[in-house]
Amino acid sequence: MLSIEKGEDGNVVIAGRLDAAEAASAQTFLDRIDGTVTLDCAGLDYISSAGLGVLLKTQKRLLAANGKLRLAGLRPHLLDIFTYSGFDQLFEIDRAS
Amino acid sequence: MTSAVQHRPLSASDLQAILDVTKALAEPFDLTTMLGEVVAAAKQVLQAERGSVWLYDEPNGELVLEVATGIKPVRVPWQSGLVGACARSRRIINVPDCYADTRFDPTVDKASGYRTHCMLTLPLVDHKNVLVGVMQVLNKIGGVFDADDEALATALAAQCAVALQRVRMTSALIEGEKMRQALEMAREVQMSTLPGTMPTVAGYDVGATFLPADLTGGDTYDVAMLDQGLLVVLGDATGHGIAPALSVTQMQAMLRMAFRLGADLETAYLQLNNRLADTLAADRFITAFIGLLDPRSHQLKFHSGGQGPILRYRAASGDFERFRPTSFPLGAMQIRALRDGVSVTMQPGDILVLVSDGIYEQENADGEPFGETRVTSIVAAHRDESATALLARIVAAVRGFAAGAPQADDMTIVLLKRDAPGLAQTFERRIDAIGAMVAFTDDAFERLAIDTRLRTRVDLAVEELFTNMVKYGRGSRAAVTLGLQAVDGGVEVTLIDRDVEPFDITRAPDVDIGKPIEEREPGGLGLHLVKRLADGVDYDYVPQTRESRTTLRFTVAGLDEGRRGSQGRGSHAVD
């Protein structure tokens, strides 16, 4: 299961599993955000290529409008996936959070 | 002297007499009272000295004199004498002088000292035209029976026949109900000896089920962890009614007691047989499988008295080993020297299948039995499922096969399954199945004690390969099998896709991850990741079954390598 919602400080908080079955709902949510947005990934348990695709599409749209998506709190077991896909180079990843 | 049934008009006083009698006949519920009422009514209406009712005992072909004033019950063949002639012809017989009629049997008179002068013999036929018996009225007070008496007797006989039949059927129902209640109690005793829960045995999955037949049956099973090992029993006592239920209950108690007293399998079996031979009725016996498993050495030793076939699914070869009974049924006769039992080693994935003949012999509407092959095909096809799931499948298959045909016998199944090194399950070819695959993986990680740090990689590999199968294997409607197996330092994941064109992941192009974002596309990324995250990938295609098999290996060592943050690994198996 996946939950995605606006946090108190303007961040978007995502939690659960961002897999192929949940990608469409995540995309619908992220299609409505603008500007520079931090995606709080501390509660994200899992991401697959379908999830990466959602992030990629959102990042492309925001960059074209001088905004961007920042990833915060990404847990170590998911970092491999960003690294091996080269996505660590496409996003500003705040690992300290 | 023999008259056809007459339809003479009855007088008002005659009708009143019959109505009074009918009222009296409506009350009794027991046969003795009813017979008394019938005879009293006949005597009163026909002004006779005595009366008697012979009931027709159809199964024995006899007429039975259940009651007659002052005379003991007598049985005669239904063709014999005046009563026989009346029963056969179903016509009233009026004999004005008995001792002048050759059909008259004076035996009863001789025995009782009573002298019969004249006699009216009339058939008792109920409204469904069933012969209930024959009524005789003797010695008309002050004369002989005339045509008016015959008419009156005919009307009376119809009332008596219906009343008697009602009482007979009611008492048959009551007898049946008493029998049913007794049977129910015996069945309760039988059921109460079945183990409530299956014991937990490390490395094994045990399941058992018992489906009682409605009427009769004498199945039992027992599975219990004893000092001697895991006891596995399946028994079936012969016969119908209450006895088999009680016999197996006795057997189970004796057996548990023998083991509690420290007996080994041979002693327990021998003593059980000989005690049952002492106590069971001569025509009764019990077929039983009695086995002991040592869960550490995986040695299963058993004796089977007339219980079989005993089946063992062999995981390594994918076939069934079939054992015959080792001896005659328990209790059939004394055993002096017991022949050796059978000893088998349960290998990983092997399944011991014990099924009572109620399953094998369950017939469908066409009278075809369920048979052994249906059992073995279900076990073979679903060997990776839990014992409980397998039991449910067999039960559902038998029920479906019977399609409402009555269950003639108890059905009992005991399955003893040695854990396979891996687990597998099939999933529908749709994206929604990912949730179920994750749940299965969750369970498999726990059951196979796989390092949970490998979880994300395994989930990702499974999802990427599966979504790929769903997207590109649209021509196939076959389910996809996911298997997990614990290997040294990690886990091996196998995905089997059927009825598809080959798709070799090891030949899938890598994604250039160095491209600027504008040029990046999500396509191909999933398989690229799988190859990067797995420590080994193998691909195999079977053209005959159009089966695509991808095997991936993940190890904790590989995980640590990833943790160092290297972007590519020189030693990677699929690079």
Interface residues (C-beta under 8 A of the other chain):
Chain A: R17 D19 A20 A21 Y46 S48 S49 A50 L52 G53 L56 K57 Q59 K60 L63 P76 H77 L78 D80 I81 T83 Y84 S85 G86 Q89 L90
Chain B: I431 D432 I434 G435 V438 R453 R455 T456 R457 D459 L460 E463 E464 T467 V511 I513 G514 K515 I517 E518 R520 P522 L525 G526 H528 L529 R532 L533 G562 R563 G565 Q567
